[in-house]
Amino acid sequence: MAGRFECNFKNKEVRMYMYIMVPFFIAGLVWICNMQNKYNPIVQLIPLIAWTIYYIWRHSYRKKMKTESSNR
């Protein structure tokens, strides 16, 4: 199993997931608690935005790692 995934903070992907998702999660909770019900569809976009940012970063990171490993 060469492609094994480590779920700890030594793994850069896990760290970046936490760095991106935790602030968006807190922002979503604050928004839900302080806004009216008519803004709930907008609040549902917050996790979508966070996941999009994370997966764009992940794609570029893996592409960079792939090119670095092929250059060796």
C-alpha positions in Angstrom: 0.0 0.0 0.0 2.2 2.7 -1.2 -0.6 5.3 -1.4 -1.5 5.0 2.2 -3.0 8.1 3.8 -1.9 9.4 7.2 -4.5 11.3 9.1 -2.3 13.4 11.4 -0.9 16.9 11.4 2.4 15.7 9.9 0.4 15.3 6.6 0.3 18.7 4.8 -3.1 17.9 3.3 -4.7 17.3 6.7 -3.2 20.5 8.0 -4.5 22.6 5.1 -7.9 21.0 5.4 -8.1 22.1 9.0 -6.6 25.6 8.3 -9.3 26.1 5.6 -12.3 24.4 7.0 -12.2 25.5 10.7 -12.5 29.2 10.0 -15.2 28.6 7.4 -17.1 26.4 9.9 -16.9 29.1 12.6 -17.9 31.8 10.1 -20.9 29.6 9.1 -22.0 29.1 12.7 -21.7 32.8 13.4 -23.7 33.6 10.3 -26.4 31.1 11.2 -26.7 32.5 14.7 -26.9 36.1 13.7 -28.8 36.2 10.5 -32.4 35.8 9.6 -33.9 32.6 8.1 -34.1 34.1 4.7 -30.3 34.1 4.4 -30.0 30.3 5.0 -29.4 29.4 1.4 -26.4 31.7 1.4 -25.1 30.0 4.5 -25.2 26.7 2.7 -22.6 28.1 0.2 -20.0 28.5 3.0 -19.0 24.8 3.1 -19.1 24.6 -0.7 -16.7 27.6 -1.0 -14.4 26.0 1.6 -14.3 22.6 -0.1 -13.7 24.3 -3.5 -10.8 26.3 -2.1 -9.3 23.2 -0.4 -9.6 20.9 -3.5 -8.2 23.6 -5.8 -5.2 23.8 -3.4 -5.0 20.0 -3.2 -5.0 19.6 -7.0 -2.2 22.2 -7.4 -0.2 20.6 -4.4 -0.4 17.1 -5.9 0.5 18.4 -9.3 3.5 20.1 -7.8 4.5 17.0 -5.9 4.1 14.8 -9.0 6.4 17.1 -11.1 9.0 17.2 -8.3 9.1 13.4 -8.1 9.3 13.1 -11.9 12.3 15.5 -12.0 14.4 13.4 -9.6 
